[in-house]
Amino acid sequence: MSKPPTVSYLLYVNGERFEVPLPQLTVNQIRALASIAPQFELMIEGVGSKPDLQLGLNDQIDLSHGAVVLFARPPTMFGMARSMSE
Protein backbone atom coordinates (compact mmCIF):
# COMPACT_ATOMS: atom_id res chain seq x y z
CA MET A 1 0.00 0.00 0.00
CA SER A 2 1.37 3.43 -0.88
CA LYS A 3 1.63 6.26 1.59
CA PRO A 4 -0.53 9.33 1.05
CA PRO A 5 1.48 12.24 -0.32
CA THR A 6 3.10 14.41 2.31
CA VAL A 7 1.61 17.90 2.34
CA SER A 8 3.90 20.75 3.24
CA TYR A 9 3.38 24.48 3.46
CA LEU A 10 5.93 27.07 2.48
CA LEU A 11 7.13 30.24 4.15
CA TYR A 12 10.18 32.46 3.87
CA VAL A 13 11.72 34.22 6.84
CA ASN A 14 14.54 36.68 6.17
CA GLY A 15 15.03 35.03 2.78
CA GLU A 16 15.36 31.52 4.20
CA ARG A 17 12.90 28.91 2.91
CA PHE A 18 10.98 26.72 5.37
CA GLU A 19 8.61 23.86 4.59
CA VAL A 20 6.30 22.89 7.43
CA PRO A 21 3.58 20.20 7.79
CA LEU A 22 1.03 22.56 9.38
CA PRO A 23 -1.30 24.90 7.45
CA GLN A 24 -1.18 27.49 10.26
CA LEU A 25 1.63 28.60 12.53
CA THR A 26 1.69 30.95 15.48
CA VAL A 27 4.17 33.80 15.61
CA ASN A 28 6.00 31.99 18.43
CA GLN A 29 6.31 28.84 16.28
CA ILE A 30 7.74 30.92 13.43
CA ARG A 31 10.15 32.68 15.80
CA ALA A 32 11.41 29.31 17.07
CA LEU A 33 11.65 27.82 13.57
CA ALA A 34 13.68 30.73 12.20
CA SER A 35 15.60 31.52 15.43
CA ILE A 36 14.26 35.08 15.64
CA ALA A 37 15.46 36.91 18.75
CA PRO A 38 12.62 38.05 21.04
CA GLN A 39 13.55 41.74 20.79
CA PHE A 40 13.04 41.73 17.00
CA GLU A 41 9.68 42.56 15.45
CA LEU A 42 8.28 40.00 13.02
CA MET A 43 6.73 41.50 9.88
CA ILE A 44 4.67 39.99 7.08
CA GLU A 45 5.55 41.41 3.69
CA GLY A 46 2.67 43.16 1.98
CA VAL A 47 1.68 41.93 -1.47
CA GLY A 48 1.43 44.48 -4.28
CA SER A 49 0.48 47.86 -2.86
CA LYS A 50 -0.44 46.46 0.56
CA PRO A 51 1.85 47.66 3.37
CA ASP A 52 4.04 45.39 5.47
CA LEU A 53 2.34 44.48 8.75
CA GLN A 54 3.84 43.93 12.17
CA LEU A 55 2.74 40.66 13.74
CA GLY A 56 1.67 40.38 17.36
CA LEU A 57 2.56 37.51 19.67
CA ASN A 58 -0.94 36.03 19.43
CA ASP A 59 -1.23 36.19 15.63
CA GLN A 60 -1.50 33.06 13.53
CA ILE A 61 -0.31 32.86 9.94
CA ASP A 62 -2.36 30.90 7.41
CA LEU A 63 -0.09 29.11 4.96
CA SER A 64 -2.85 27.19 3.16
CA HIS A 65 -3.25 29.82 0.41
CA GLY A 66 0.38 29.88 -0.69
CA ALA A 67 3.81 30.92 0.47
CA VAL A 68 4.11 33.73 2.99
CA VAL A 69 7.10 36.06 3.18
CA LEU A 70 8.15 37.34 6.60
CA PHE A 71 11.10 39.31 7.88
CA ALA A 72 12.48 40.31 11.27
CA ARG A 73 13.59 43.82 12.04
CA PRO A 74 15.10 45.43 15.09
CA PRO A 75 12.63 47.35 17.22
CA THR A 76 12.04 50.88 15.99
CA MET A 77 12.55 53.75 18.35
CA PHE A 78 10.65 56.63 16.72
CA GLY A 79 10.17 59.40 19.23
CA MET A 80 12.65 57.86 21.66
CA ALA A 81 15.15 60.77 21.42
CA ARG A 82 12.44 63.28 22.23
CA SER A 83 11.13 61.44 25.25
CA MET A 84 14.64 60.84 26.57
CA SER A 85 15.55 64.54 26.37
CA GLU A 86 12.39 65.79 28.10
C-alpha positions as CSV (number, residue, x, y, z in Angstrom):
1,M,0.0,0.0,0.0
2,S,1.4,3.4,-0.9
3,K,1.6,6.3,1.6
4,P,-0.5,9.3,1.0
5,P,1.5,12.2,-0.3
6,T,3.1,14.4,2.3
7,V,1.6,17.9,2.3
8,S,3.9,20.8,3.2
9,Y,3.4,24.5,3.5
10,L,5.9,27.1,2.5
11,L,7.1,30.2,4.1
12,Y,10.2,32.5,3.9
13,V,11.7,34.2,6.8
14,N,14.5,36.7,6.2
15,G,15.0,35.0,2.8
16,E,15.4,31.5,4.2
17,R,12.9,28.9,2.9
18,F,11.0,26.7,5.4
19,E,8.6,23.9,4.6
20,V,6.3,22.9,7.4
21,P,3.6,20.2,7.8
22,L,1.0,22.6,9.4
23,P,-1.3,24.9,7.5
24,Q,-1.2,27.5,10.3
25,L,1.6,28.6,12.5
26,T,1.7,31.0,15.5
27,V,4.2,33.8,15.6
28,N,6.0,32.0,18.4
29,Q,6.3,28.8,16.3
30,I,7.7,30.9,13.4
31,R,10.2,32.7,15.8
32,A,11.4,29.3,17.1
33,L,11.6,27.8,13.6
34,A,13.7,30.7,12.2
35,S,15.6,31.5,15.4
36,I,14.3,35.1,15.6
37,A,15.5,36.9,18.8
38,P,12.6,38.1,21.0
39,Q,13.6,41.7,20.8
40,F,13.0,41.7,17.0
41,E,9.7,42.6,15.4
42,L,8.3,40.0,13.0
43,M,6.7,41.5,9.9
44,I,4.7,40.0,7.1
45,E,5.6,41.4,3.7
46,G,2.7,43.2,2.0
47,V,1.7,41.9,-1.5
48,G,1.4,44.5,-4.3
49,S,0.5,47.9,-2.9
50,K,-0.4,46.5,0.6
51,P,1.9,47.7,3.4
52,D,4.0,45.4,5.5
53,L,2.3,44.5,8.8
54,Q,3.8,43.9,12.2
55,L,2.7,40.7,13.7
56,G,1.7,40.4,17.4
57,L,2.6,37.5,19.7
58,N,-0.9,36.0,19.4
59,D,-1.2,36.2,15.6
60,Q,-1.5,33.1,13.5
61,I,-0.3,32.9,9.9
62,D,-2.4,30.9,7.4
63,L,-0.1,29.1,5.0
64,S,-2.9,27.2,3.2
65,H,-3.2,29.8,0.4
66,G,0.4,29.9,-0.7
67,A,3.8,30.9,0.5
68,V,4.1,33.7,3.0
69,V,7.1,36.1,3.2
70,L,8.2,37.3,6.6
71,F,11.1,39.3,7.9
72,A,12.5,40.3,11.3
73,R,13.6,43.8,12.0
74,P,15.1,45.4,15.1
75,P,12.6,47.3,17.2
76,T,12.0,50.9,16.0
77,M,12.5,53.7,18.4
78,F,10.7,56.6,16.7
79,G,10.2,59.4,19.2
80,M,12.6,57.9,21.7
81,A,15.1,60.8,21.4
82,R,12.4,63.3,22.2
83,S,11.1,61.4,25.2
84,M,14.6,60.8,26.6
85,S,15.6,64.5,26.4
86,E,12.4,65.8,28.1
